[in-house]
Amino acid sequence: MAATQEKHIGIIFTREREFNAAEIKQKDAPDAGSLKYLRIALASVGLTFIFGIYIFCLVWPSGWSWHTGDHIPHYLQMILGVYATLGVFLLIASRNPLAHTSLIWFTVWSSVVHAAIMGAQALANPEHMAHLWGDVPALLVVAGILAVLSRRARISTGSGRVF
């Protein structure tokens, strides 16, 4: 019985993915570039979250890391792990962005909140002012790009509510 149930669940998810892909292909594609650019942005942000943040912390620690010294503190390991995980899921979302709008909007709003908190902390602690030119604007740029491209892709494909 369990094998039959797993088979039915597998068929449902497979059909859902096929339906979403077929739905996108059937739409008029004069503005298919919007979806293409969203896919590229998601893949780029995903790779940056997986590999880039750690590299930025090494290359420009005053603009990307909130510690001094040669060790990697526990909080930074945690942040790197969380962002690397989010990066993996953004790469997955880049294959079919319209099926992952919640993840995209989570990335947008969590980036805005994270940037706002870091900006306030940088203003309150003069030794961290370089963050106002490093990770704070970077997160706002990521949020802005994903928000604009996500809205354009949803409007151009006519795929429902736009946040």
N, C-alpha and C positions, 0 to 999 in steps of 0.2 A: 504494500500500500504506500509506503514512504517513497519508494522509487517512482511510482505513478504520480504522486503528488509533486515530487521534485521535477519530473518531466513537464507537468503542466505549468509549474511556476517558471521553468526555463523557457517554455514556449511563449508564455505571456510576456516575459521581459524581452525576448528576442523579437517578438512581433511589435512590441512597443518601440524598440529602437528602430526597426525597419519602417514602421509607420511614421515616426518623426523624421527620418531621413527622406522617405518618399514624399512626405508633406512639403518639406523644404524644396525638393527638386521640382515639384509640381507648380510651385508659386511662380508668378511672373518674375523674371530675374533681371530687370533693368538695374536694380540696385543690389545685386548679389555681392558687390564689393564690400558692402557694409558687414555682411556676415564673414567674408574672407578676412577683413581687417580685424574683426573681433577675434577670430580664430588665431591670427598671428599675435595679437596683443595678449591673449590668454596664454599662449605657448611661451611668449617672451617673458611675461611676468612670472609664470610658473618656473621657468628655468632660472630666472633671477632670484626667486625666493628659495629655490633649492641650492644653488651654488653661489649666487652673487652676494648675498648679504654677508656671508662669512668672509668672502674675499674683500668686500668693502670694509669690514671691521679690521682686517689685517692691514689694508693699504691706507686707510684714513680713519684711524680709531677715534679721533676727537669728533668726527662728524657722524660716526655710525655706532660707536660702542660707548657705554656709560660707565666704563671702569678704566683704571690705569694699571699698568703692570703687564707682565708677560703671560700671566695665567688667564684661563678662560673661566670666568665666574659661573656659578650655577645658574643665575638668572639668564645669562647670555646663552648657555647651552640649551635652556628651556625655550627661549625665544627662537633660536635657530632651529630647534626641533619642530616647533609649532609652524614656523614659516616654511620649512622644508616639506612638511606634511601638506600644508595648504598648496604649496607649489605642485606637488604630485597631483592633487585633485584638480588644480587649474589646467594641468596638461591633459588630464582625462576630459575635462569640460571643453577643451579646445576642439575636440573631435565633433561635438554636437552642442554648441553653446546654448541653443534655445531650450534644450532639455535640462540645462543646469543653471537657470537664471537665479535661483535662490543662492547658490554658491557664489555666483558673480556679484550679486548685490550684498552678500555677506562680506565679500572681499572689499567692495567699495566702502561700505559703512564702517567696517572694523578698521580700515586704513584711515578713514577720516578721524575716527575716535582716537586711534593710536597716535596719529599726528598731532591732534589737539592736546592730548595729555603730555606728549613729549615736548611740544612747543611751550606749554605752560611751565613745565619743569625746567626747560632751558632758560626761559626768561627769569625764573626764580633763582636759578643757580648760574651765575656768570661764567663759571668754569666750563659750562656745557653749552655756551652760545653757538659753537660750531655746528650743533645739531640743527640750528635754524637754516643752515645752508647744506646740510647733508640728508639725513634720513627723514626729517620732517617734510620738506618739500617733495622728496622722492615719493613718499606715501601719498601725498596729495595729488601728485601727477598720476600715479597708478590709479587712484580712485577716480580722477577726472576722465582719464582715457577709457577705463572700463565702463564708466557710467554713460559717457557719450556714445561709445560704440555699441553698447548693449541696447540702448534706446533706439539707435538708428537701425540696428539689425531687426529688432522686434517690429518697428514701424514698417520697414521695407518688406518684411515677409508677411505682415499682417497677422502675426501670431499672438494676438491677445493683448492683455493689459500691459501697459508700459508703466513702470514704477516712477 
